[in-house]
Amino acid sequence: MINTVITAFVSFASTNIDDIFILMLFFSQINNDMKIRHIVIGQYLGIGALTTISIIGALGVSIIPHEYVGLLGLVPIYLGIKAYVDHKKESKDIKNAYQQENQNGENGKFKESTATQGNRIITFIKSFINPSVVKVFSVTVANGGDNIGIYIPLFASMSLFDIFITVIVFVLLILLLCFIGLKLAKSPFIQKNIEKYKHIFVPIIFIGLGIFILIESRTITFIFKKSLLR
């Protein structure tokens, strides 16, 4: 059992250590929409999905062809572009916000009341499927897509009891991973610089991560060959 715990720890650490930096970025973006629990839940769901797929793969059932796993790299690329666009839009909105508030007057109060009712409906929907959870889940799965290639042979060599122990270790280590990411994000030096330059860091890192995933998984080569065969 001790050997299983050590193996699980080494396997998890070697495949998910890079998630700390991604988690740190997410924790630095905590606001009314993205909360700590959303990031933790998204991380658990993401690694949980990768682990589940790997266990099924170890039983001899291939769910996702390896070539298509790399397509998940498009997710962080999309999020990076969206973060840049949202920043530009937010900057523009801030410039016009004060003027719009003065012009709205009493009508603004009615609109605010109507908007509040709409926000309650959106909040109710988000309580089931929160966009922030989906975002963290997507990036976690995309960044850990290559983990499947390591986990499948690992689980294939284990008994059901060993797999169960490994999953328990993974559950505990995910919590530790989130804790480290949160502590790093709250570090005064890191918090100050990320807050100041996150409109630059987040798009570049996410887009770079997506491109790296596409290249490392050879998905670009796969797509190019497919296009030549047509």
MODAUR-V768420 format. One line per field, one symbol per residue. psi: psi as a letter, one per 40 degrees, with the letter a starting at -180 (. if undefined). A space follows every 10 residues. Layout:
psi = ???
//
This chain:
psi = dddddddddd ddddeededd dddddddeeh addhiddddd dddddddddd ddddddddee hhdhiddedd eeeddddddd dddddddddd dddddedddd ddddbddddd dddddddddd ddddddddgh dddddddddd dddededddd ddddddeiid dddddddddd dddddddddd dddddehddd ddddddeded dddddddddd ddddddefdd dddddddde.
//
